[in-house]
């Protein structure tokens, strides 16, 4: 079923099975507005070609479709969100439905606090290892310049002034 955001006119293809039954709020991925889309009538679909159950007659011939106005690109990010009173936070971790996944894709992509702390610790350890490796490389370079100073001074005359200034001649 195709739904359209009433705020920004973004269109979304949502499976009808998600909209059948009790009304469910959806959130636009583009403008984050929430609204109640119109649910499809139970047991019917837009492609229904069977006879009309009310009078038994076949459905009227479809009129040729008018050229559609350009729509913004559809996004698979629109998904139903849990119904909640206006102003209340969208708490999907309630005791009523602990096993249900978060209905909004952004909620599923947001890591919890423990995962964030673990990632921050990992980043700190990696950056500290980088600093230690850099300092060790510089220390190794300085040690090599000290040990092989005679060879360096013989190969490169201007280095004698540096070693003289450091008092290493």
ABEGO torsion letter per residue (X at the ends): XBBBBAAAGBBBBBBAAAABEBBBBBBBAAAGBBBBBBBBBBGBBAABABBBAAAGBBBBBBBBBBBBBBBBBBBAABBBBBBBBBGBBBBAABAABAABBBABAAAAABBBAAAAAAAAAAAAAAAAAAAAAAAAAAAAAAAAAAAAAAAAAAABAAAAAAAAAAGAX
